[in-house]
Amino acid sequence: MNDLLIRNALLIDGLGAPPLRGDLLVGDGRIAALGSGLDARDAREVIDADGLALMPGIIDSHTHYDAQLTWDPGASPSPALGVTTAVIGNCGFTIAPCRRGDRERIMRNLTQVEGMSLEALRAGIRWDFESVPEYLDLLERSGTTPNVACFVGHSSLRSYVMGEAAVERAATEAEVAEMRRLLLEGMHAGAVGFATSTSPAHNGEGGKPMPSRLADEAELRSLVGSLKEIGRGLFMLTKGGQTRMDFLESLAAQSSRPVLVAALLHNSTNPDAVFADLDAIAAANGRGRRMVGAVSCCPLSFDFTLHSPYPIEGLEAWKPALGLK
């Protein structure tokens, strides 16, 4: 006996084939049969999907649901839009690891860099964790609606290990070693990789750069290299203009792990830049690397006021007017 029969749906396979009306049978969590007029006696539950479409779930590869999932395991509204897997921790902006005394700073940074409501974060986050393993355990106990894949975040690692110095200087060898230990701890607990950002657009409270932007190449090499030690995981980076593609290729080679480069967006002042990056990724893959560029299917636009002027806070010319240091 199979678990579920969905009848009379418009079936879209996600591979580009023309949609077909038919039935889909599910058994043991997998598609058991596709066809027309499948026998309802073969299923415990039957859903008549006449007038509806059935398609593979969407994998949303770039989300920032890390905080919301602690109070909203349903990750609304994503599942209603067809998302069945959400990847969190992108850009290295996570809420674990986090010491009790650093919670306010982490929330204020998220308010600034991702436009989240500080009031909502303060009221909503369930701080039943400090470490990455404890955070992942919270998600497991909560029973999230979508599948969740979580990166270990570089900025959170730096803040946890270095405190306020995380936004002021490069890390010492001892501090990098401790970050590496925490990264491996998170990976062993079930995280899918390591995420960071070198984008100059990523500024936290008061216009200060997010901690990962202060990391030097040696720090990145050590942390990404730890993925080779564990033999699995993905390195995700939101790329700043100063980050060289040959450096990222060298990280892919050193770690023998896939590298996801985001966000490769059109730049009206340098329209060829994104194509140069994509060409460099293709060339690296031709040399045996595994690199992917994340692009957008629509224009990126910002709506903001001078009460929360995130897009311009990183610009030196605006800092005197905004009272930033």
DRENFITI-47719 format. One record per atom (N, C-alpha, C, O): z, y, x. Coordinates in pm, whole numbers, plus 50000, padded with zeros to 5 digits. Atoms other than C-alpha are relative to their C-alpha. Example, Ala and Ser with C-alpha at 12.3 -4.5 7.8 and 13.67 -1.06 7.14 Angstrom:
2
500004988150089 507804955051230 500005012050090 500665011850194 499944988149918 507144989451367 500735010949923 500905022049974 
% end
This chain:
325
500004988150084 500005000050000 500005012550088 500835013950178 500084987549925 498975033950136 500885010749935 501355009149823 499074989850045 501005065750100 499415009649897 500095013349801 500524988950079 498645090449937 498494998949984 497784995350078 501434999050026 495235093449774 499735014049944 500305017949843 500444986850048 493665128049737 498594998249947 497684994350020 501285002850065 490795126449490 499255012949967 499865023349944 500904989650052 487835148749404 500095013150078 499825023750023 499894987949918 488395173349692 498665003150065 497834994350083 501144996149917 485735192949875 500444997750144 501255005350197 499555004349869 486105175850214 499255007450110 498025006950117 500564992649886 485545197450524 500594993850125 501814994150146 499475007949888 485805177650846 500385008250123 500995002750215 499654991749885 486195206951087 499084998450119 499295004750222 500945002549891 483325194451302 498635006249975 497715004650055 501264993250028 480575214651139 499094992949902 498024998049870 500825007350097 479255188550896 500065007049864 501055013849835 499974993950134 478315200250543 501174994549918 501474982649928 498915004950086 481225198150295 499484989649902 498354990449854 500335010550095 481225167350073 501154998349902 502324999149940 498955002750097 483095160649751 500344985250004 499454976650002 499615014049993 485125128849767 501504998150003 502275007149967 498595003949998 488445111249817 500434997350144 499624994150231 499425002849868 490755107150115 501274992149981 502154996149904 498835008750009 493305079450157 500825001150128 500275000550238 499094998449887 496355083750383 500964988250006 501574984549905 499055010849979 498385055250528 500685001450134 500025003350236 499224998749876 501175056950787 499705013050073 499655013450196 500224987049940 500445093750844 498625002250056 498375012250123 501364998749947 496795087950927 498974997949889 499264991849786 501075002050097 493495089250743 499594985350002 499184980050105 500335014250010 492885053750619 498584997849951 497934987949987 501365001750054 489625059050432 499505013149944 500295021349896 500704989050064 487125085150317 498914994049913 498284984249951 501065005350084 484745079850030 500035006049863 500655016449840 500074995550138 484035083649663 500484988849910 500074977249927 499505010050093 485865065749383 500944990050061 500984978450020 499025009149939 488575051049606 501034995749896 501365003449806 499125006050101 490975028549412 501395006150006 502065005550109 498694993650005 494095047049301 501124989850010 502254993550043 498955010349991 495985014049294 500414997350145 501404990650170 499685002049859 495935014749675 500975010350054 501295010050173 499164989149951 498235045249694 501255001749915 501224999749793 498754997450071 501845053349603 499925013149922 500535014449816 500124986950066 500895089249511 498545003849995 497795001550090 501384995650018 497645103349376 500015014849963 500725019149872 500144985750029 496695140249383 498565002649960 497634998950032 501334996150043 493735153149185 499725014050055 500315023850010 500294987249933 492275180749405 498695006149951 498045013550025 501244994550054 489365189549179 500055015350005 501015021449958 500064985549986 488315225249254 500655005350125 500665017450148 499344995949877 490175225649585 499294994250121 498544984550110 500595004849875 489115221049947 501074993250084 502244997050080 499105007449911 490685196850196 499405000350140 498254996450160 500514998449865 490365203150569 501114996850100 502284996450062 498945001849898 492185195850897 500875012550010 500395023749991 499104988649986 495235217650950 499605008750118 499065004050218 500304990349895 494825248951161 501114999650105 502304999750071 499054998449889 496505249751503 499985014850039 499005019750094 499904985849963 497675285651550 500565000550142 501764998850164 499645001449858 497705287151929 500765011950056 501245011350169 499304988249947 499275321751962 500855006349890 500375014749813 499074994150095 502325329851752 501265004450074 501495001150190 498704995749949 505705346151804 501074997249894 501875005949859 499065004250103 507715326851545 501364995850056 502204991049981 498785005249937 510525319151794 501275003949926 502134995549901 498814995350070 513105340451615 499974995949853 500964990749801 500085002550144 511875336151257 500314985549964 500924982949860 499775014150032 512005298151274 501474996549989 501824986449928 498575003250009 515785299551313 500555002949861 501554996949821 499544997550136 516165314250963 498954996049894 499274995249775 501085003750092 512815304250808 499234988350059 498164990450117 500705011549944 511865268850910 498614997849941 497804990449996 501325001150061 508895271950676 498945008450067 497765006950036 500964991649926 507275297750907 499065007349906 497855008049931 500844993250098 506035317150606 499355012350064 499995019150144 500825006750101 503315325850535 499014989950057 498114985549986 501065007649932 501395304250786 499584987149930 498384984849913 500465012450064 501465270250611 499165002349875 498244994649846 500784996950119 500155286250292 498575004150035 497685003649950 501344996249955 497175298050497 499294988650072 498214990550126 500655011749943 496425263050627 500484996150138 499944986850198 499495003149865 498425263050952 500964988149993 501934988449917 499115011649995 500005229351028 500674998450136 501614990550150 499355000049868 500875235251396 500065014350051 499045021250055 499824986749944 502295267351542 500494998850144 501454991650171 499594999549860 502535273651917 500825012750019 500335023749991 499114988549985 505475296452000 500345002050148 500064993550232 499624997049862 506815312952315 498885006250080 498995007550202 501134994349929 503465328652400 500395012750074 501305020050032 499764988449914 503405355552670 501344999150073 501695007950151 498705001449937 506805342452780 501105007349929 502195009049984 499014992450076 508645362052507 500744990549906 500364989049790 499235009850076 511195336552386 501425005249980 501805015550034 498604996150020 514795338252266 500954989950064 502164990450042 499185009449922 516015309752487 499304997750133 498084997050139 498544999249997 517545307152732 500495014449982 499805024050018 499444986650023 519775336152634 501524999249995 502104991849915 498554999250002 523385343952715 500465008649881 499725017149833 499484992550113 525585357752437 499925015250024 499575022849934 500004985849971 525825391352613 498625006250009 498495018450014 501374995049988 522015394252637 499245000149868 498085004149863 500725001450127 521185388552271 499435013249951 498285013849907 500484987150050 520915425252180 498795004850079 497845010050021 501134995849918 518605432452472 498744991949966 497644997549957 501145008550036 516365402752385 499415004649867 498195005649853 500494995750130 516135414452024 499315013650008 498285015849945 500624986849987 515395450452123 498654999150071 497725006550037 501305001849934 512635438852357 498964994549902 497824999149903 500925005450099 511065418252076 499595010749899 498455011149855 500324989150092 511285448351848 498935009050059 498035013649989 500944991049935 509385468652102 498664993550028 497614999049993 501245005849950 506825444652244 499214992849890 497994991649901 500705007250107 506025425651922 500135006649863 499675001149763 499934992750126 506845451351654 500874993649894 500664996049775 499115006550096 509585430451492 501105009549955 501475018750028 498914991950053 512285445851275 501314996350068 501734984750064 498725002749934 515525449251471 501044995749897 501864986849924 499055003550105 517495447651146 499824985449956 500794978249936 500265013850040 515785415151049 500454990250107 501024979850075 499585008849891 516405399851392 501524998850005 502064987850020 498545000349996 520075409651387 500584991849885 501524984249904 499485007050117 520595396051037 499584985549994 500294977149938 500595013050024 518425365351066 500204989450106 500374977750072 499995010349895 518615348251405 501294991949995 502394997549995 498865009249990 520895317851406 500234997150149 499514989150209 499755001649856 522365319851755 500864987650025 501954988650082 499295012549977 523435283351761 499564993550130 499584981250141 500565005549877 522055279252111 500175010150112 500415021950088 500124991549882 521965293152461 498834995350085 498045003450132 501045005849915 519645269652650 498754996549920 498774996549797 501235004550066 516095258752575 500234986649929 499814985349814 499745012550073 517225222852494 500785002249871 500504995849770 499224997250121 519765236852247 499145006749894 499295003849775 500914993550095 517105258852086 499064989749936 498874989949814 500895010250054 514705229452049 500754990649906 500204986049806 499195008450087 517525208851900 500245006949866 500245000349762 499854992550124 518115236451643 498764998849913 498864996649792 501235001450077 514455235251540 499874985949942 499444984249829 500095013850046 514615197351515 500934997849881 500554991449783 499035001750109 517715198651295 499595007849876 499885003749764 500414991650114 516215226151078 498854993749923 498704996149803 501125006450067 513135205351000 498905009949967 498645012549850 501044990150023 510345230551045 498844994049919 498504982349934 501135004550083 507485228450796 498784996850085 498244985850076 501115003649912 504685230951053 500504992650123 501684993550158 499695004749866 504605211651376 500195012250089 499525022350069 499734988649911 505955234451650 499904995450145 500534985650185 500095002249855 504975234752017 500555012450069 500115023650039 499264988849944 507205256552232 499815001150151 500004991450224 500034996949858 506615272652571 501395004250047 502175009649969 498854993849935 509455280452810 499525013650049 498525014650119 500454986349975 509245318352847 500505005750131 501695005150162 499674994449869 509155335353186 500975011849989 501945012550064 499124988350010 510735368153072 501424996049967 502375001950018 498655004650033 513665349452920 500674993150118 501874994750139 499445006149880 514115328853236 500515010750096 501625009650149 499614989449906 514205360453448 501255007349950 502175009850027 498844993050055 516635378053214 501264991650012 502334996850044 498855008949996 518935347753205 500554998950142 501764998650163 499595002149861 519005343953584 500355013150069 501285013550150 499884987649923 518745380253700 500705011449928 501035021449990 499394989150075 520285401253423 499105012349999 497885011149988 500754987450005 519245437953427 498985001050114 497975007950101 500924999349886 517565432953766 498654993849968 497694995850043 501265006550035 514865412753590 498875010049975 497705006649989 501024989950025 513075445153501 499935010450112 499375021250096 499934990349891 513675461653838 499384995150131 498955003250213 500415004849867 512605438754124 499474985749994 499554978949891 500405013949984 511135406354248 501244991250013 502314996150048 498885009349992 513355375554242 500194994950143 499234994250221 499725006449872 515055360654546 499634985249992 499374979949884 500315014449999 514365324954655 501014992249917 500654982849846 498975007050076 517665313954504 499805001949850 499974992649771 500244997450142 516855330654173 498784992449949 498794987349837 501185007750040 513405314654164 500354985349986 499894978749893 499595014050007 514975280854233 500774997249871 500604986649810 499265001950124 517345285453938 499075000949879 499244993349783 500984999450109 514465296053711 499214987149991 498934982149882 500755012649996 512565265353820 500834988749940 500304980449867 499135010350056 515555243253735 500065001149848 499994991049778 499934997950145 515825258753387 498674996649932 498664991449821 501325003550054 512075254953332 499874985049986 499444980049882 500095014650006 512215217953416 500964994349896 500644984449830 499055004350104 515275214153192 499365001349862 499494992349779 500684998150127 513275228652904 498864990349979 498654985449868 501115009350011 510275206952979 500504985949967 499914978949885 499445013350027 512405175452984 500504999049855 500554988149798 499495000050137 513805185952644 498885000249896 499144998449777 501115000650095 510325187652490 499105012049994 498175012249914 500924988749996 508745221152570 498634995550050 498534985650123 501375004249968 504965219752613 499425006950123 498315003750166 500534993149885 504595243152908 500775012550033 501875014749982 499404987749947 505375276053077 499085011749969 497885011049995 500804988450039 504215310152952 500535012650066 501745014450083 499644987449936 504175344253118 499015010949961 498025008249892 500924988950023 502545378453100 500015009350119 501055012350177 500134989449900 501225402953355 499345012249940 498935021350012 500714989150068 499755426453094 500785013050006 501965013349970 499324987149997 500595463353147 500315005449861 501085015049848 499694995950137 500635466852768 501324994549951 501814998649846 498785006650044 503765445352750 501225007050058 501625004450172 498814992549962 506735468752766 501104997649899 500854996349779 498855002250086 510215463652629 500675013149963 500045023649961 499244988250044 512935487552520 499945011150105 500085008650225 500044988649911 512625522052667 498755000850085 498715008350183 501234999749922 509125515352795 500064992550130 499114993050209 499905007949877 510405492853073 499104987849991 498934982249883 500865011950004 508055464653172 500794987749960 501964986349995 499365012850028 508825430553031 500254992850133 499464994250226 499575005449870 510595410453304 498934992450078 498884993550200 500995008049927 507685387353387 499045008550082 498465003650178 500934991349929 505635417153502 500505003650140 499745008650222 499444997149868 507975421053802 499904988050094 500294989150210 500095012049916 507275385953932 498895001450102 497825006750071 501065000049899 505355382654257 499264986649997 499634977549922 500825012250001 502765355854335 500804987850042 500574976849991 499215011449954 505285333954516 500844994349886 500974982149873 499205004550115 507495332554205 499144992249901 499534981549853 500895006950093 504565323153984 499564986550055 499514976649982 500425012849940 503395296454227 501104989649990 500834977949961 498905009650006 506815280454233 500214994949858 500374982949837 499745004150137 507275280253856 498864991649943 499104981349881 501155007950048 503755268453773 499944986750073 499584976550015 500025012349922 504035242854051 500964989549948 500754977649970 499045009750054 507005226953876 499364991149894 499834980049871 500685008350099 504615214553606 499354987850066 499254977250004 500555011649928 502985192353867 501094989850024 500864977750016 498875009049975 506395178053946 500304991249879 500614979449893 499685007650121 506925167553585 498784992549948 498924983249868 501215007350035 503305156653542 499455002649863 498634994949814 500554996450131 502625173553211 500265014949977 500995021350052 499754986150037 502515207553045 498835009150029 497945006050109 501064990149997 500295237853010 500575013150053 501685017050018 499624986749955 500475271153192 499235010249917 498005010149916 500604989750084 499825300452956 500325013750059 501475016450093 499794986649945 499355336053082 499235010249918 498045008449889 500694988550057 498575368652905 499675009250116 500555014850181 500494994449874 496475384853171 499925015249999 499405021349905 500224985949975 496715420153300 498775002150086 498314992850152 501234997249928 493715437053456 500104997950149 499094995550216 499835001549856 495215434353804 500134985450043 500134982550162 499845014349968 495605396453784 498634993950027 497774993949939 501305005249959 492745379953970 499764986049945 500674977849940 500345013350050 490935350253823 500054989550110 500364978050083 499935009949893 490745333754165 501444995750025 501694984250063 498595003749988 494545334754181 500384990049891 501074980249918 499705009250109 494775317953840 499354986450024 499934976049993 500645012749967 492275291753952 500814992650106 500924980450101 499205006549896 494435285154257 501264993749941 501724983349989 498845005950068 497425279254025 499604987149927 500354977449926 500495012150067 495345254553824 499814988750101 500134977150073 500235010149897 494395236654144 501324994750056 501494982750074 498715003849941 497925236754286 500814991149907 501434981549952 499155007250095 499575223853970 499334987949937 499994979249881 500785010450067 496775200853849 500264999849849 500174989449785 499724998950142 497635213553501 499005009649935 498435018150004 500884990650069 495545231553236 500595014150001 501815015950002 499604986050003 495645269553233 499335006949882 498105006349868 500504992450114 495275290452917 500145014850030 501255019750050 499994985849967 494305326652982 499765008049872 498735006549807 500104991650119 494925351452700 500225014450042 500615016650157 500895000550114 494055374752549 498745007350046 498765019250077 501244994549947 490455380152651 499315007649888 498555002049809 500454991450109 489595409452424 498995010250050 499005014150167 500984989749967 486745434152417 500705013050040 501665017349975 499464987249952 487505466052611 498845009950001 497895008450078 501124990750015 485315495252512 499745008150127 498625012750150 500204992449876 485895512752846 499464991250113 498974996350213 500535009349900 484925481453042 499504987549926 500104976849938 500445010850089 482895459452805 499594987250073 499554976650011 500425012049926 481765435553080 501174991750052 500974980450096 498865006749937 485285426153189 500294986449938 500514976650010 499675012750066 485905399052929 498964989450032 499304977650046 501045009849969 482565382653002 500104995350146 499794983850177 499785004049861 483305382953375 501124989850009 501024980250086 498905009650000 486595365153306 499554986449946 499894975950001 500485012750058 484905339153086 499054992950096 499064980650106 500895006149901 482235333653351 500814993850114 500484983050163 499165005249892 484955329053614 500704987149956 500854977850036 499385012250052 486695303353392 498994988549999 499314977450040 501045010550002 483425284253344 499714995050141 499544983050162 500265004049862 482825284553719 501144991550055 500904981850126 498845007849954 486365271953788 499964985949942 500264976250012 500095013250062 485875243553541 498914991650065 499024979450074 501055007049928 482675234853723 500484994450133 499894985250188 499405005049876 484855230054031 501144990249972 501904986750063 499035010250032 487075205553847 501315004849942 502214996849917 498774994950061 489755228653705 499954997949849 498924994449792 499925000350146 490935228453344 500555013449954 501765015349945 499604986650040 490975264553228 499315003549869 498174999649844 500514995950130 490495279552883 500335014849980 501425019350014 499764986050034 490115315752775 500215001549850 499424996549771 499724997650141 491675326452446 499385013349958 499715023850012 500684988150049 489475351052259 500375002149853 501004993549792 499694996950139 489785367551918 498735000049917 497665003949964 501155000350091 487495362751621 499855013049923 498945014349840 500094987150070 488125398251499 500525011050092 501235008150188 499524989049915 488775432751647 501525001149996 502164997949895 498564997649991 492305440651762 500255014849976 499705023350046 499694986050030 493695472551611 501515001849991 502244992349960 498574996850006 497095489551623 500235010849895 499525020949892 499514989650089 498805508651344 501405003550047 502274994850054 498684996249951 501755528651474 500265014849972 499345022449945 499604986050009 503675561151443 500775003550127 501084994650206 499264995849882 505485581451707 501484996149991 502234998150087 498655005550007 508745566551577 500084986850076 501144982950126 500075012749926 507635533851736 498624999050066 497774991550020 501344998549942 504715542051966 499674989750107 499264993250218 500165010849902 504405508152138 498715001050082 498784999650204 501245000649920 500695510752239 499915010450111 499165008550207 500134989549898 501255542652441 501235001150090 501255009450181 498784998849921 504725536852586 499804996150145 500565000450232 500255003949862 503285520852897 499155009950077 498905007950196 500874990249935 501115551152973 500855011050064 501645017649996 499184990349928 502605573853238 499925014049940 500925021149934 500184986450053 501165605353080 500845002649876 501185014149848 499244998350124 503095599352758 501504999250021 502275003349934 498575002549984 506475590752909 500875012649992 501935012149931 499164988050016 507765626752943 500155004249854 501245008349812 499954995950140 506885634052581 500884990749917 501504994949819 499235009950076 508585602252462 501424998550053 502214990949998 498665000849945 511675607252676 500294987250072 501434982750078 499845012749930 511075575652875 500085002250150 499615012250203 499904999549854 511865568853237 498904991650063 498814990850185 
% end
